[in-house]
Amino acid sequence: MNSKRCLGRRSLLGLAAGLGSLSLADCLFLGKDTRGAEPDRAQSAILVWLSGGPSHLETFDPKPEAPDGVGGPLGAIATAVPGISFSATLPHLSVQADRLSVIRTLHHLQGAHEPGQAYMISGHRFRPGHNFPSVGAVVGHQRQGLSSRNGLPTYVALPDESVRGGGHLGAAWNPLSIPEDPSRPDFRVTDLFPPESIDASRVARRRALARLVRSRFSAQRPSPAADAVARYTQQAWDIVNSPRARAAFDLGLESDRTRDRYGRAVMGQRLLLARRLVEAQVPFVTVSAYEWDDHRNLVSRLGEKLPDVDRGLSALIEDLALRGLLETTLVLVTGEFGRTPKFNENAGRDHWSSAFSVLLAGGGIRGGRVIGKTDARAAEPVDRPVTPEELYFTLYHQLGIDAEGFLPSTSGRDIPILREGRVIQELVS
């Protein structure tokens, strides 16, 4: 069994029995953010992870006039910023362009899924035998004190984190995974609600016995895996004991109008849940939906997915701005790479890591900007190439994390947060 997934599910299962029900007053809507962040300094981040690699030509780097049919049939539309165009598949985001910045020249040499994902979710080049932590695990580790006072996890993945996780930090820093589909009418995070059949005194005895066994075991045989289970167990109790934490996961507290604005599809509702979590001071949330490895029938497949992303992301950006959270919440949208300039024989595009686009907003990132330029076929950078290290160096900088610092590892060795990189000044100056 994959130990990372096993531990992720243990975060809540069966650990919160017998605490009794919360009052209705405990479930009132979360109050206004009071973090008092410095200007241009993010407190939380939302990574919208488009696993499989979305086509940059059909999103943020359209080339409708490209030769040999490279540009495809979808075309481009003007945005709210003169001179910047997005694909015609993104009409809602185009209106928000003054709040967004696009890097069109992200590039690396990892053209296969696993190495590309490992690189783009950690900022470290893929190296066999090296298990670098994901950016979410790093942020959660560095910000562990921020959310703990509210009984909230430091890192939540909607629905899961399938690459890297805690890495060399250990399984204790894997995300809390929420596999349930929030677009379903019956959605709720099941394990936040303990069974009523077990009374509080019985639960207290069980917890006391568990602490005794764990302390004796740890004294005799220290184990990172056992420490991870203990951390997840405590996290589960903290969540169930915190009305604020339980309310953060409750989409039923949102109005029908708000839920409709995000779109009732799974992507939109996960983005809405992410907004609730950062509002409750969760430092890092990953949102993922659909599969973006479109080797076949790309145009029709994107027609099924991109409208949900366009609507949900646009609503998220606008909602964060209206609530005064956009300056303290950094939103990043990326996959592991882009797609080939030319369509293949199956009307799809294949893997392409030589140049692709990522989207950023909030957290002190300046809006209305395009960083870098690709050639006429969107195949190679011709101006300002950007590396994954630079991308995550900038993210850490905006979150107040020293990217040149070190992290502990389960091996006992301190390992750099990033081995290289620099701030992308065009985004923050």
C-alpha positions as CSV (number, residue, x, y, z in Angstrom):
1,M,0.0,0.0,0.0
2,N,1.2,3.5,-0.7
3,S,2.1,4.8,2.7
4,K,1.6,8.4,1.8
5,R,-2.0,7.9,0.8
6,C,-2.6,5.6,3.7
7,L,-1.4,8.3,6.2
8,G,-3.3,11.0,4.4
9,R,-6.6,9.1,4.9
10,R,-5.7,8.5,8.5
11,S,-5.7,12.2,9.1
12,L,-9.3,11.9,10.1
13,L,-10.7,8.4,9.9
14,G,-11.9,7.1,13.2
15,L,-10.0,9.6,15.3
16,A,-12.7,12.0,16.2
17,A,-15.3,9.8,17.8
18,G,-17.6,11.0,20.7
19,L,-17.0,14.7,20.9
20,G,-20.7,15.6,20.6
21,S,-22.4,18.0,18.3
22,L,-21.6,21.7,17.9
23,S,-24.1,24.4,18.4
24,L,-25.6,26.3,15.5
25,A,-23.8,29.4,16.7
26,D,-20.5,27.6,16.3
27,C,-21.2,27.2,12.6
28,L,-21.8,30.9,11.8
29,F,-20.1,32.3,8.8
30,L,-16.3,32.9,9.3
31,G,-15.5,36.4,10.4
32,K,-13.5,38.9,8.4
33,D,-9.8,38.2,8.0
34,T,-7.7,39.7,10.8
35,R,-4.2,38.6,10.0
36,G,-2.8,42.2,9.7
37,A,-0.4,41.2,6.9
38,E,2.2,43.6,5.7
39,P,1.5,45.2,2.3
40,D,2.6,43.1,-0.6
41,R,3.1,40.1,1.7
42,A,1.1,37.0,1.2
43,Q,-0.1,34.9,4.1
44,S,-1.6,32.0,2.1
45,A,-1.3,30.4,-1.3
46,I,-3.7,28.5,-3.6
47,L,-2.1,26.3,-6.2
48,V,-4.5,25.3,-9.0
49,W,-2.8,22.2,-10.3
50,L,-3.7,21.2,-13.8
51,S,-2.3,17.7,-13.8
52,G,-1.3,16.3,-17.2
53,G,-0.2,19.6,-18.7
54,P,-2.7,22.0,-20.3
55,S,-2.1,23.5,-23.7
56,H,-0.7,27.0,-23.4
57,L,-1.8,27.8,-27.0
58,E,-5.5,27.3,-25.9
59,T,-5.1,29.2,-22.7
60,F,-2.6,32.1,-22.1
61,D,-0.4,32.2,-25.2
62,P,-2.7,31.9,-28.2
63,K,-1.1,32.2,-31.6
64,P,-4.1,32.4,-34.0
65,E,-1.9,33.6,-36.9
66,A,0.7,30.9,-36.5
67,P,1.7,29.1,-39.6
68,D,0.9,25.5,-40.5
69,G,-2.2,25.3,-38.4
70,V,-0.3,25.6,-35.2
71,G,-2.7,28.1,-33.6
72,G,-5.7,25.8,-33.8
73,P,-9.3,26.7,-34.3
74,L,-10.2,28.5,-31.0
75,G,-8.7,31.9,-31.7
76,A,-7.9,34.7,-29.2
77,I,-9.8,37.5,-27.4
78,A,-8.7,40.9,-26.1
79,T,-8.5,41.3,-22.3
80,A,-9.1,44.2,-19.9
81,V,-5.4,45.1,-20.5
82,P,-4.7,46.6,-23.9
83,G,-2.2,44.5,-25.9
84,I,-2.7,41.3,-23.9
85,S,-4.8,38.5,-25.4
86,F,-6.0,35.2,-24.0
87,S,-7.5,32.2,-25.7
88,A,-11.2,32.6,-26.7
89,T,-11.8,29.8,-24.2
90,L,-11.2,32.2,-21.2
91,P,-13.8,35.0,-21.5
92,H,-14.3,35.5,-17.8
93,L,-10.6,35.6,-16.9
94,S,-10.0,38.0,-19.7
95,V,-12.1,40.5,-17.9
96,Q,-9.9,40.0,-14.8
97,A,-6.6,40.5,-16.7
98,D,-5.7,43.7,-14.8
99,R,-5.5,41.5,-11.6
100,L,-3.5,38.7,-13.3
101,S,0.0,38.2,-14.5
102,V,1.1,35.5,-17.0
103,I,4.5,34.0,-17.4
104,R,4.6,32.7,-21.0
105,T,8.2,31.4,-21.0
106,L,8.3,28.9,-18.2
107,H,10.6,26.1,-19.4
108,H,12.5,23.0,-18.3
109,L,13.8,19.8,-19.7
110,Q,11.5,17.3,-18.0
111,G,9.1,16.2,-20.7
112,A,7.6,13.1,-19.0
113,H,4.8,13.4,-16.5
114,E,6.5,12.1,-13.3
115,P,9.7,14.1,-13.6
116,G,7.9,17.2,-14.8
117,Q,5.4,17.0,-12.0
118,A,8.1,16.5,-9.4
119,Y,9.9,19.6,-10.7
120,M,6.9,21.9,-11.1
121,I,5.5,21.0,-7.7
122,S,8.7,21.3,-5.7
123,G,11.1,23.7,-7.6
124,H,13.8,21.0,-7.6
125,R,14.9,19.2,-10.7
126,F,13.9,15.5,-10.7
127,R,16.6,13.3,-9.4
128,P,16.1,9.5,-8.9
129,G,16.3,8.7,-5.2
130,H,15.7,12.3,-4.1
131,N,12.3,13.0,-2.6
132,F,12.0,16.8,-2.4
133,P,8.9,18.1,-0.5
134,S,6.2,19.8,-2.5
135,V,5.9,23.6,-2.2
136,G,2.8,23.1,-0.1
137,A,4.6,21.0,2.4
138,V,7.4,23.6,2.7
139,V,4.9,26.4,3.2
140,G,3.0,24.3,5.7
141,H,6.2,23.5,7.6
142,Q,7.3,27.1,7.7
143,R,3.9,28.4,8.6
144,Q,2.9,25.7,11.1
145,G,2.2,28.2,13.9
146,L,-0.2,30.3,11.8
147,S,-3.1,27.9,11.6
148,S,-2.5,25.6,14.6
149,R,-4.1,28.1,17.0
150,N,-7.4,27.7,15.0
151,G,-7.3,23.9,14.9
152,L,-6.7,23.9,11.2
153,P,-4.2,22.0,9.1
154,T,-1.2,23.7,7.5
155,Y,-1.8,22.2,4.1
156,V,-5.0,20.9,2.5
157,A,-5.2,19.2,-0.9
158,L,-8.5,19.1,-2.8
159,P,-8.7,16.2,-3.6
160,D,-5.2,14.9,-2.9
161,E,-1.5,15.5,-3.4
162,S,-0.3,12.7,-5.7
163,V,3.3,13.9,-6.2
164,R,6.0,14.5,-3.6
165,G,3.9,15.4,-0.5
166,G,6.1,15.9,2.6
167,G,9.2,14.4,0.8
168,H,12.3,14.5,3.0
169,L,10.4,16.5,5.6
170,G,8.5,13.3,6.4
171,A,5.0,12.0,6.0
172,A,3.9,14.2,8.9
173,W,3.9,17.1,6.4
174,N,1.8,15.4,3.7
175,P,-1.4,17.4,3.1
176,L,-4.8,16.7,4.6
177,S,-6.6,15.3,1.6
178,I,-10.3,15.8,1.1
179,P,-11.4,13.2,-1.5
180,E,-15.1,14.0,-1.4
181,D,-16.6,15.9,-4.3
182,P,-18.0,19.3,-3.1
183,S,-20.2,19.7,-6.2
184,R,-22.4,16.9,-4.9
185,P,-25.6,18.0,-3.1
186,D,-24.7,15.7,-0.1
187,F,-21.1,16.9,0.2
188,R,-19.6,17.1,3.7
189,V,-16.2,16.1,5.1
190,T,-17.6,13.0,6.7
191,D,-15.0,12.4,9.3
192,L,-15.4,15.9,10.9
193,F,-18.6,14.5,12.4
194,P,-18.0,12.0,15.2
195,P,-20.5,9.1,15.8
196,E,-23.0,9.9,18.5
197,S,-22.9,6.3,19.8
198,I,-19.6,6.8,21.7
199,D,-19.8,9.1,24.7
200,A,-17.1,11.6,25.6
201,S,-15.8,9.7,28.6
202,R,-15.1,6.6,26.6
203,V,-13.3,8.7,24.0
204,A,-11.2,10.3,26.7
205,R,-10.1,6.9,28.0
206,R,-9.2,5.8,24.5
207,R,-7.1,8.9,23.9
208,A,-5.3,8.5,27.2
209,L,-4.4,4.9,26.4
210,A,-3.2,5.9,22.9
211,R,-1.0,8.6,24.3
212,L,0.5,6.1,26.9
213,V,1.2,3.5,24.2
214,R,2.6,6.0,21.8
215,S,5.0,7.6,24.3
216,R,6.4,4.3,25.4
217,F,6.8,3.1,21.8
218,S,8.5,6.3,20.8
219,A,10.9,6.2,23.7
220,Q,12.1,2.7,22.7
221,R,11.8,2.8,18.9
222,P,11.7,6.3,17.4
223,S,9.9,6.2,14.1
224,P,9.1,9.0,11.6
225,A,6.1,7.0,10.4
226,A,4.7,6.8,13.9
227,D,5.4,10.5,14.4
228,A,3.4,11.2,11.2
229,V,0.4,9.2,12.5
230,A,0.6,11.0,15.8
231,R,0.6,14.4,14.1
232,Y,-2.4,13.5,11.9
233,T,-4.2,12.2,14.9
234,Q,-3.7,15.4,16.8
235,Q,-4.7,17.4,13.7
236,A,-7.9,15.5,13.5
237,W,-8.8,16.2,17.1
238,D,-7.9,19.9,16.6
239,I,-10.3,20.2,13.6
240,V,-13.2,18.4,15.4
241,N,-12.7,20.5,18.5
242,S,-12.6,23.8,16.6
243,P,-15.9,25.3,15.5
244,R,-13.9,27.7,13.2
245,A,-12.2,24.8,11.6
246,R,-15.3,22.8,11.0
247,A,-17.1,25.8,9.6
248,A,-14.3,26.4,7.1
249,F,-15.1,23.1,5.5
250,D,-18.9,23.7,5.4
251,L,-20.0,24.9,1.9
252,G,-23.5,24.9,3.2
253,L,-22.7,28.3,4.8
254,E,-22.3,29.9,1.4
255,S,-25.3,31.4,-0.4
256,D,-26.7,29.8,-3.5
257,R,-25.8,32.9,-5.4
258,T,-22.1,32.6,-4.4
259,R,-22.0,28.9,-5.2
260,D,-23.6,29.6,-8.6
261,R,-21.0,32.3,-9.3
262,Y,-18.2,29.8,-8.9
263,G,-20.1,27.3,-11.0
264,R,-21.6,24.1,-9.6
265,A,-18.9,21.9,-11.3
266,V,-16.3,20.2,-9.2
267,M,-13.5,22.7,-10.1
268,G,-15.6,25.7,-9.1
269,Q,-16.8,24.2,-5.8
270,R,-13.2,23.2,-4.9
271,L,-12.0,26.7,-5.6
272,L,-14.8,28.1,-3.4
273,L,-13.8,25.7,-0.6
274,A,-10.2,26.8,-1.1
275,R,-11.3,30.4,-0.5
276,R,-13.0,29.4,2.7
277,L,-9.9,27.7,3.9
278,V,-7.5,30.6,3.3
279,E,-10.0,32.9,4.9
280,A,-9.7,30.7,7.9
281,Q,-5.9,31.0,7.8
282,V,-4.9,27.7,6.2
283,P,-1.4,28.6,4.7
284,F,-1.6,26.4,1.6
285,V,-4.3,24.8,-0.5
286,T,-3.9,22.7,-3.6
287,V,-6.9,22.5,-6.0
288,S,-7.1,20.0,-8.8
289,A,-9.8,18.7,-11.1
290,Y,-9.9,16.9,-14.4
291,E,-7.1,15.4,-16.4
292,W,-5.2,17.6,-18.9
293,D,-3.1,15.1,-20.8
294,D,-4.9,15.8,-24.1
295,H,-3.2,13.6,-26.7
296,R,-6.5,13.1,-28.5
297,N,-9.4,15.4,-29.5
298,L,-7.9,18.3,-27.6
299,V,-10.4,21.0,-28.7
300,S,-13.5,19.0,-27.7
301,R,-11.9,17.9,-24.4
302,L,-11.0,21.4,-23.5
303,G,-14.5,22.5,-24.3
304,E,-15.6,20.2,-21.5
305,K,-13.1,21.5,-18.9
306,L,-11.9,25.1,-19.6
307,P,-15.3,26.8,-19.1
308,D,-15.4,25.4,-15.5
309,V,-11.8,26.6,-14.9
310,D,-12.5,30.0,-16.5
311,R,-15.6,30.6,-14.5
312,G,-14.3,29.3,-11.2
313,L,-11.0,31.1,-11.3
314,S,-12.5,34.3,-12.3
315,A,-15.0,34.1,-9.4
316,L,-12.2,33.2,-7.0
317,I,-10.1,36.2,-8.0
318,E,-13.0,38.6,-7.7
319,D,-14.2,37.1,-4.4
320,L,-10.8,37.4,-2.8
321,A,-10.6,41.0,-4.0
322,L,-14.0,41.9,-2.6
323,R,-13.2,40.3,0.8
324,G,-9.8,42.1,1.1
325,L,-7.9,38.8,0.8
326,L,-6.3,39.1,-2.7
327,E,-3.3,41.0,-1.4
328,T,-2.6,38.3,1.2
329,T,-3.5,35.3,-1.0
330,L,-1.2,34.2,-3.8
331,V,-2.9,32.2,-6.5
332,L,-0.8,30.1,-8.9
333,V,-2.2,28.1,-11.9
334,T,0.1,25.6,-13.6
335,G,0.7,22.1,-14.7
336,E,3.9,20.2,-15.3
337,F,4.4,21.5,-18.8
338,G,2.5,22.7,-21.9
339,R,1.6,21.0,-25.2
340,T,3.3,20.7,-28.6
341,P,2.9,23.6,-31.1
342,K,1.6,21.2,-33.8
343,F,-1.4,18.9,-33.5
344,N,-0.7,15.2,-33.8
345,E,-2.6,12.7,-36.0
346,N,-5.2,12.2,-33.2
347,A,-6.2,15.9,-33.1
348,G,-4.3,16.3,-29.8
349,R,-1.1,17.9,-28.6
350,D,1.7,16.0,-27.0
351,H,4.1,17.0,-24.1
352,W,6.1,20.2,-24.5
353,S,8.3,21.6,-21.7
354,S,10.4,24.0,-23.8
355,A,7.9,26.9,-23.3
356,F,4.6,27.0,-21.5
357,S,2.4,29.4,-19.5
358,V,1.6,29.9,-15.8
359,L,-0.9,32.3,-14.3
360,L,-0.4,34.3,-11.0
361,A,-2.5,36.7,-9.0
362,G,-2.7,38.3,-5.6
363,G,-0.2,38.1,-2.8
364,G,1.6,41.2,-3.9
365,I,2.0,40.1,-7.5
366,R,1.4,43.0,-9.8
367,G,-1.5,42.5,-12.2
368,G,-1.9,43.2,-15.9
369,R,1.5,41.9,-16.9
370,V,3.0,39.4,-19.3
371,I,6.4,38.1,-18.5
372,G,8.4,36.7,-21.5
373,K,7.6,36.1,-25.1
374,T,7.6,33.0,-27.2
375,D,8.3,32.6,-30.9
376,A,5.6,32.6,-33.6
377,R,4.7,29.0,-32.8
378,A,4.8,29.2,-29.0
379,A,7.6,26.7,-29.1
380,E,10.6,28.5,-27.6
381,P,11.2,31.6,-25.4
382,V,12.6,34.5,-27.4
383,D,12.6,36.9,-24.5
384,R,12.9,36.4,-20.7
385,P,12.9,32.6,-20.1
386,V,11.8,31.7,-16.6
387,T,12.7,28.6,-14.6
388,P,10.7,26.7,-12.1
389,E,13.2,27.7,-9.4
390,E,12.6,31.4,-10.2
391,L,8.8,30.8,-10.0
392,Y,9.0,29.2,-6.6
393,F,11.7,31.6,-5.3
394,T,9.2,34.4,-6.0
395,L,6.4,32.5,-4.3
396,Y,8.4,31.9,-1.2
397,H,9.6,35.5,-1.2
398,Q,6.0,36.8,-1.3
399,L,5.1,34.5,1.6
400,G,8.0,35.8,3.7
401,I,9.9,32.5,3.5
402,D,13.7,32.5,3.0
403,A,14.1,30.4,-0.2
404,E,17.8,30.2,0.6
405,G,17.2,28.6,4.0
406,F,17.3,25.0,5.0
407,L,14.8,22.3,6.0
408,P,15.3,19.3,8.2
409,S,15.0,15.8,6.7
410,T,14.2,12.4,8.0
411,S,17.8,11.4,7.3
412,G,19.0,14.0,9.8
413,R,20.6,16.2,7.1
414,D,19.5,19.8,6.5
415,I,18.5,20.3,2.8
416,P,18.1,23.7,1.0
417,I,14.6,24.9,0.4
418,L,15.7,25.8,-3.1
419,R,19.1,25.1,-4.6
420,E,19.0,28.2,-6.9
421,G,16.7,30.9,-8.3
422,R,15.9,34.5,-7.8
423,V,12.8,36.7,-7.5
424,I,11.1,37.6,-10.7
425,Q,11.3,41.3,-10.2
426,E,8.9,42.1,-13.1
427,L,6.1,40.5,-11.0
428,V,6.8,42.3,-7.7
429,S,8.3,45.7,-8.5
